[in-house]
Amino acid sequence: MKQKIDSCLAKAKRATYKRRFPSHNFGMVGFIKELVDELGVDMITSPERGSKVPQQKPKFKRMEIGPGQVFIIKNDVLEFSNSNSGMIR
């Protein structure tokens, strides 16, 4: 009996995790997902987690998600261009 239950659970688990929601790859949801991935790039590329690529830092400081809104907070460090125009990148 336990084997049948384990077998059924394993099949359900494979069926559940095998499919990916295509709607999460495109549109606003996909874009926000990419931002979340970018924010966690330092953990994703950490050598402690077995990453084979050099560790990277996120391109922004933090992200605040609220109902219908997402705010991206920039890093505190400002980069100035090499020209004398004083423009901030």
N, C-alpha and C positions, 0 to 999 in steps of 0.2 A: 504493500500500500504506500509506504514512504517513497519507494522508488518511482511509483506512478506520479505521485505529487511532485517530486523533484523534477521528473521528466517534463511534466506539464509546465512547471514554473520556468524551467530552462528554455522551453519552446516559446513561452510568452515573453521572456526577457529578450531572446534573440529577435523575435518579431518586432518588439517595441523599439529596441535600439538600432535595428537594421535600417529603419526608415528615418529619413531626415525631412523635416518640414520645408518644402521648397520656398514657402513664403518668407522664411527667415534668412534667405540668401539675397533677397532683392528688396528694393523699396526702403522706406524709412526704418523698418525693423532691422533689415540687413545692415544699413548704415550705422545704426546705434550699436549693433553687435560688433561691427568692425572697430568702433571707438572703444568699446569695452575691452576688446582684444588688444588694442594699442595701449591702453592704460595698464594692462597686465603683462606687457612685453618683457619687462625686467624679470618677472617670475617665470615666464615661459622660456626665456633664454638663459636662465640661471644654470651655471655648471653644477650646482648642488642637486639640481633636478635631472641631471644627465643630458643637458643640452649640448649638442656638438658645435653649435654656432656661437660666436662671441656674444657675451651678454650685452644687451641694448637697454637704453633708458627710454621711458615713454616720452612722447613729443609734447605732452602737456601735464600739468600738475595734478589735476583731479577733475572729476566729472560729477555733477549733481543732477539726479534724475527725479523729476516730479511728474505729476499727472499732466500729460500733454506737452511737457517741456524738458529739454536737456540743456544744461549749461556746462560749457567747457572752460575751465580755469587755466590760464596760461602759466608757464613756469615763470619764476621771478626774474630770471636772467634775461636781459635784453641783448640782442645781437645788433650791432651797428654795421652798416655796409662799409666797404673800404673807401667809397667815394666820400667827398666832403659835403654831400647833400644832407647828411644827418638823418636819412630815412631809416626807419626801423623795419627790419624784416619780420 
